[in-house]
């Protein structure tokens, strides 16, 4: 049994006898990420040791020793049975493309957000996959807060660095004529009759290339950038 010492947005800090430990929000329920709002300081909870965190690094270990000062714990009902084998691998989320998962936002940047899916698993949400609302995409800091619990769809798994690419807007949405899409300007491009400009081209049209969600790319002709005539380079202010 452990006593809750403090309640954070993404984890419970507990004390188990002489040892300090933590229960990550992903280690409370068998499915999903717990918001931990129902816990209080001084509450006694039943938890099981999954691993140990070393003093000098962020890595986990399966062995208890003087170099470890924090117990990694789980409260998942399916893992509290002593007959069920348990290891540090249980701190990793099993991911597959198309799977819906939940996690807590760990870091927000202009280009996207890092989401902690489990104590040892993190994913990346590009800004274009954070929302279909352009105001949200333009300013993630005003619409999200570190510690927020979000539901994500796994788009791609990585071998190094972050573990997966995630989406908050579901899987691939194929744009249809008349639908609205949110994108990010890439660069202006010269084309002639729908083909890239060559040295032999005598005239060309300027288009704006736009990065769209799910790895797609679009283009906006110069005549579609504004309802009125713009003197000079109309793309310069985009």
C-alpha positions as CSV (number, residue, x, y, z in Angstrom):
1,X,0.0,0.0,0.0
2,X,1.1,3.5,-0.7
3,X,0.2,7.0,0.6
4,X,-0.5,9.8,-1.9
5,X,1.9,12.7,-1.2
6,X,0.9,15.0,-4.0
7,X,-1.4,15.0,-7.0
8,X,-0.1,16.4,-10.3
9,X,-1.9,16.6,-13.6
10,X,-0.1,13.6,-15.1
11,X,1.0,11.6,-12.1
12,X,0.5,10.7,-8.4
13,X,3.5,11.1,-6.2
14,X,3.4,8.5,-3.5
15,X,5.4,7.0,-0.6
16,X,5.6,3.3,0.0
17,X,7.3,2.7,3.3
18,X,10.8,4.2,3.0
19,X,10.5,4.5,-0.8
20,X,9.2,7.3,-2.9
21,X,7.3,6.4,-6.1
22,X,5.0,7.7,-8.8
23,X,2.0,6.4,-10.6
24,X,1.8,7.8,-14.1
25,X,-1.7,8.7,-15.4
26,X,-1.4,6.0,-18.0
27,X,-0.8,3.4,-15.3
28,X,-4.1,3.8,-13.4
29,X,-6.7,2.4,-15.8
30,X,-6.5,-0.7,-18.1
31,X,-7.5,1.6,-21.0
32,X,-7.0,5.3,-21.4
33,X,-5.3,8.0,-19.5
34,X,-6.6,8.9,-16.0
35,X,-7.0,12.7,-15.2
36,X,-6.3,11.9,-11.5
37,X,-8.8,14.5,-10.3
38,X,-10.5,12.0,-8.0
39,X,-7.3,11.4,-5.8
40,X,-6.4,13.4,-2.8
41,X,-3.3,13.9,-0.6
42,X,-3.1,11.3,2.2
43,X,-5.3,8.8,0.4
44,X,-4.0,5.2,0.6
45,X,-3.8,3.3,-2.8
46,X,-2.9,-0.2,-3.8
47,X,0.0,-0.2,-6.4
48,X,2.5,-2.7,-7.7
49,X,6.1,-2.0,-8.6
50,X,6.8,-2.1,-12.4
51,X,10.4,-0.7,-12.4
52,X,12.8,1.8,-10.9
53,X,14.1,5.1,-12.0
54,X,17.8,5.9,-11.6
55,X,18.9,9.0,-9.8
56,X,21.4,10.1,-12.4
57,X,19.3,9.6,-15.5
58,X,15.8,9.4,-16.9
59,X,16.1,5.7,-17.7
60,X,14.3,2.9,-16.0
61,X,15.8,-0.2,-14.5
62,X,14.3,-3.6,-13.5
63,X,16.7,-3.9,-10.5
64,X,16.4,-2.3,-7.1
65,X,19.7,-0.8,-5.8
66,X,21.4,2.2,-4.3
67,X,21.4,4.0,-7.7
68,X,17.6,4.0,-7.8
69,X,15.5,6.5,-5.9
70,X,12.0,6.3,-7.4
71,X,9.6,3.4,-7.8
72,X,7.6,3.2,-11.0
73,X,4.2,1.9,-10.0
74,X,1.0,0.7,-11.6
75,X,-2.6,0.7,-10.4
76,X,-4.0,-1.0,-13.4
77,X,-6.6,-3.5,-12.1
78,X,-5.3,-6.2,-14.6
79,X,-1.8,-5.9,-13.2
80,X,-2.6,-5.9,-9.5
81,X,-3.1,-9.7,-9.4
82,X,0.2,-11.2,-8.0
83,X,-0.3,-14.2,-10.4
84,X,0.1,-11.9,-13.4
85,X,3.7,-11.5,-14.6
86,X,4.9,-7.9,-14.7
87,X,8.0,-6.1,-16.0
88,X,9.3,-2.7,-17.1
89,X,7.9,-3.4,-20.6
90,X,4.5,-2.7,-19.1
91,X,5.5,1.0,-18.9
92,X,5.6,1.1,-22.7
93,X,2.5,1.6,-24.8
94,X,1.7,-1.0,-27.5
95,X,1.1,1.1,-30.6
96,X,-0.3,0.3,-34.1
97,X,-1.2,2.5,-37.0
98,X,-4.8,3.6,-36.8
99,X,-5.1,2.9,-33.1
100,X,-6.8,5.4,-30.9
101,X,-4.8,6.3,-27.7
102,X,-4.9,8.9,-25.0
103,X,-2.1,10.8,-23.3
104,X,-1.0,14.0,-21.6
105,X,0.6,16.9,-23.4
106,X,4.2,17.1,-22.2
107,X,5.5,20.0,-24.4
108,X,4.0,22.6,-26.7
109,X,5.9,24.2,-29.6
110,X,4.9,26.3,-32.6
111,X,5.4,23.3,-34.9
112,X,3.5,20.8,-32.7
113,X,3.2,19.1,-29.4
114,X,4.8,16.2,-27.6
115,X,2.2,13.8,-26.0
116,X,3.2,11.4,-23.2
117,X,1.3,8.1,-23.8
118,X,3.0,6.1,-21.0
119,X,6.0,6.5,-18.7
120,X,8.3,5.3,-21.6
121,X,6.3,6.2,-24.7
122,X,5.9,9.6,-26.4
123,X,4.4,10.8,-29.6
124,X,4.5,13.9,-31.8
125,X,1.4,15.8,-33.0
126,X,2.3,18.2,-35.9
127,X,0.5,21.5,-35.7
128,X,-1.6,20.7,-38.8
129,X,-2.9,17.5,-37.1
130,X,-3.8,19.3,-33.9
131,X,-7.0,20.9,-35.1
132,X,-9.1,21.7,-38.2
133,X,-9.6,25.2,-36.8
134,X,-7.0,27.7,-38.3
135,X,-7.0,29.8,-35.2
136,X,-5.9,26.8,-33.1
137,X,-3.2,25.8,-35.6
138,X,-1.8,29.3,-35.6
139,X,-1.5,29.5,-31.8
140,X,-1.3,26.2,-30.0
141,X,-0.2,27.9,-26.8
142,X,-3.5,29.7,-26.4
143,X,-5.6,26.5,-26.9
144,X,-3.6,23.8,-25.2
145,X,-1.9,23.5,-21.8
146,X,0.8,21.1,-20.7
147,X,-0.8,18.3,-18.8
148,X,-4.0,18.4,-20.9
149,X,-5.3,14.9,-21.6
150,X,-6.0,14.4,-25.3
151,X,-7.2,11.5,-27.5
152,X,-5.0,10.7,-30.5
153,X,-4.8,8.5,-33.5
154,X,-1.5,6.8,-34.3
155,X,-0.5,7.8,-37.8
156,X,3.1,6.4,-38.0
157,X,5.6,4.6,-35.7
158,X,9.2,5.8,-35.5
159,X,12.3,3.7,-34.6
160,X,14.3,6.5,-33.0
161,X,13.5,9.6,-31.0
162,X,9.8,10.0,-30.4
163,X,7.8,6.8,-30.7
164,X,5.0,7.8,-33.0
165,X,3.4,10.5,-35.1
166,X,-0.1,11.3,-33.7
167,X,-3.2,13.1,-34.9
168,X,-5.9,14.9,-32.9
169,X,-8.2,15.1,-36.0
170,X,-8.5,11.4,-36.8
171,X,-7.1,9.6,-39.8
172,X,-6.6,10.8,-43.3
173,X,-9.4,13.0,-44.5
174,X,-9.5,13.2,-48.3
175,X,-10.5,16.8,-49.3
176,X,-13.5,17.2,-51.4
177,X,-14.5,20.1,-53.8
178,X,-16.0,22.9,-51.7
179,X,-14.5,21.7,-48.4
180,X,-12.3,23.8,-46.2
181,X,-8.7,22.7,-45.3
182,X,-6.0,24.2,-43.0
183,X,-2.5,24.4,-44.4
184,X,0.9,26.1,-44.0
185,X,2.5,28.1,-46.9
186,X,5.7,26.4,-48.2
187,X,7.1,28.5,-51.1
188,X,6.1,30.3,-54.2
189,X,6.6,28.3,-57.4
190,X,6.7,29.1,-61.1
191,X,4.6,26.9,-63.4
192,X,3.7,27.0,-67.1
193,X,0.6,25.1,-68.2
194,X,0.6,23.1,-65.0
195,X,4.3,22.0,-65.4
196,X,7.4,23.3,-63.5
197,X,9.1,26.1,-65.3
198,X,12.1,25.2,-67.5
199,X,14.9,27.3,-69.0
200,X,13.0,27.4,-72.3
201,X,9.8,28.8,-70.7
202,X,9.0,32.3,-72.0
203,X,6.1,32.9,-69.5
204,X,5.0,31.3,-66.3
205,X,2.3,31.6,-63.6
206,X,3.2,32.1,-60.0
207,X,1.5,29.7,-57.5
208,X,1.7,29.2,-53.8
209,X,2.5,25.7,-52.6
210,X,0.8,24.8,-49.3
211,X,1.5,21.9,-46.9
212,X,-1.7,20.2,-45.9
213,X,-2.5,17.6,-43.2
214,X,-1.5,13.9,-43.7
215,X,1.5,14.7,-45.9
216,X,-0.5,16.2,-48.7
217,X,0.4,19.3,-50.7
218,X,-1.8,21.8,-52.4
219,X,-1.4,24.9,-54.6
220,X,-3.1,28.3,-54.8
221,X,-2.9,30.2,-58.1
222,X,-2.0,33.8,-57.7
223,X,-5.5,34.9,-58.9
224,X,-7.1,33.0,-56.0
225,X,-5.1,34.7,-53.2
226,X,-7.4,37.8,-52.9
227,X,-10.7,39.2,-54.0
228,X,-9.1,42.5,-55.0
229,X,-6.0,43.5,-57.0
230,X,-2.8,43.5,-55.0
231,X,0.0,45.7,-56.3
232,X,3.5,44.1,-56.2
233,X,4.0,40.5,-55.0
234,X,0.7,39.2,-53.6
235,X,2.5,36.1,-52.1
236,X,4.9,38.2,-50.1
237,X,2.4,38.9,-47.3
238,X,1.1,35.4,-47.0
